Amino acid sequence: MKTRLTLAGYERLQARLTEFKEKQVRLRDEVARARSEGDLKENAGYHAAREAQGITEFQIRTLEFKLADAEIVESNGALEAVETGTTITLRDLDNEAERRFRLAEMEEAGLDEVPVMTPNSPLGKAVFGKRIDEIIELNGPRGRKRYMVVGISAE
């Protein structure tokens, strides 16, 4: 299944991949330096650098996989309905409180101050394709919740 990312999210993952590859080069140097210090059995610096190197290589492979499998989604500008990459304002019909979310994959969390709601979450699935003034009903651990879509934007 493709990972649907906005262009900003894709670019952010690309930047993280570059950072990890730069870190990988530094860690190779650390491992070589620690190895030259002699006895590897009791060389904590060597073991720490090897562990960090393994974690970094795993992160690189994970990011490369996500980027190779990514599908870039762009808002069509009309924003008649909720889609991946849009910012949604929902009103809780029980208490009238409003909350804003961006419908995006977790890889895009932290791009801005708006929290991310994934399209695969129960609320994300329920809100996808909805239009302004449509009501969403969900059964959750605290009972039935009702929300109204009050805003859709491409922020």
C-alpha positions in Angstrom: 0.0 0.0 0.0 1.4 3.4 -1.0 2.2 6.0 1.6 0.2 9.1 0.7 2.3 12.2 1.5 1.9 15.9 0.7 4.9 17.4 -1.1 6.0 19.1 2.1 5.9 15.8 3.9 7.9 14.1 1.1 10.5 16.8 1.2 10.7 16.5 5.0 11.4 12.8 4.7 14.0 13.5 2.0 15.8 15.9 4.4 15.7 13.4 7.2 17.2 10.8 4.9 20.0 13.2 4.0 20.6 13.9 7.8 20.8 10.1 8.6 23.2 9.5 5.7 25.5 12.3 7.0 25.3 10.8 10.5 26.1 7.3 9.0 29.4 8.7 7.7 30.3 10.3 11.1 29.5 7.0 12.8 31.7 5.0 10.4 34.6 7.4 11.4 33.7 6.9 15.1 33.7 3.1 14.8 37.1 3.2 13.0 38.6 5.5 15.6 37.3 3.3 18.5 38.5 0.1 16.8 42.0 1.6 16.5 42.1 2.0 20.3 42.7 -1.7 20.8 40.9 -4.4 22.7 37.3 -4.4 21.4 35.9 -6.5 24.3 36.1 -3.7 26.8 35.8 -0.8 24.5 32.5 0.9 25.4 33.0 3.7 22.8 33.3 1.0 20.0 30.2 -0.8 21.1 28.1 2.4 21.5 29.2 3.6 18.0 28.3 0.2 16.5 24.9 0.2 18.1 24.2 3.8 16.9 25.5 2.8 13.5 23.0 -0.1 13.3 20.1 2.1 14.4 21.0 4.7 11.9 21.2 2.2 9.1 17.8 0.8 10.0 16.4 4.4 9.9 17.9 4.9 6.5 16.4 1.7 5.1 13.0 2.6 6.6 13.0 6.1 5.0 14.2 4.8 1.7 11.4 2.3 1.6 8.8 4.9 2.5 10.1 7.4 -0.1 10.3 4.7 -2.8 6.7 3.7 -2.0 5.4 7.3 -1.6 2.5 8.8 -3.6 2.5 12.6 -3.6 -1.0 14.0 -3.1 -1.9 17.6 -3.8 -5.0 19.4 -3.0 -7.0 20.3 -6.1 -7.6 23.8 -4.8 -11.4 23.5 -4.9 -11.5 21.9 -1.4 -15.1 20.8 -1.6 -14.4 17.7 0.5 -11.8 16.4 3.0 -8.8 14.8 1.4 -5.3 13.9 2.4 -3.3 17.0 3.1 -6.2 19.2 4.0 -6.7 20.9 7.4 -10.1 20.2 8.9 -12.0 22.0 11.6 -14.4 19.8 13.5 -17.0 20.9 16.0 -17.9 18.5 18.7 -21.7 18.6 18.8 -21.9 17.6 22.4 -19.9 20.6 23.8 -19.5 22.9 20.8 -15.7 22.7 21.1 -13.8 23.0 17.8 -10.5 21.3 17.0 -8.3 21.5 13.9 -6.4 18.6 12.4 -4.4 18.0 9.3 -5.4 14.7 7.5 -2.0 13.2 6.7 0.3 10.3 7.4 2.2 10.3 10.7 5.4 11.0 8.8 4.1 14.5 8.4 3.5 15.1 12.1 5.3 18.1 13.4 5.5 20.0 10.0 3.4 22.7 11.6 1.5 23.4 14.8 -1.7 21.7 13.6 -1.9 18.1 14.9 -2.0 15.3 12.4 -4.9 12.8 12.1 -4.1 9.8 9.9 -6.4 8.7 7.2 -6.4 5.2 8.7 -7.6 6.3 12.2 -11.3 5.8 12.9 -11.9 9.6 12.8 -9.7 10.0 9.7 -11.7 7.3 7.9 -15.0 8.9 9.0 -14.1 12.4 7.9 -12.5 11.5 4.5 -14.6 12.8 1.7 -16.9 14.7 3.9 -18.0 18.3 3.0 -18.6 21.3 5.2 -21.7 21.0 7.4 -21.7 17.2 7.2 -22.0 15.3 10.4 -19.7 12.4 11.4 -20.8 9.9 14.0 -18.4 7.5 15.8 -18.7 4.9 18.5 -15.7 5.1 20.8 -14.7 3.9 24.2 -16.6 6.8 25.8 -19.7 6.3 23.8 -21.1 7.8 20.7 -19.5 11.1 19.4 -20.9 13.4 16.9 -18.8 16.0 15.0 -19.7 18.5 12.3 -17.2 19.6 9.6 -17.0 23.3 9.9 -13.9 24.1 7.9 -11.7 22.6 5.1 -8.5 24.3 4.0 -5.2 23.6 2.2 -3.0 25.2 4.9 
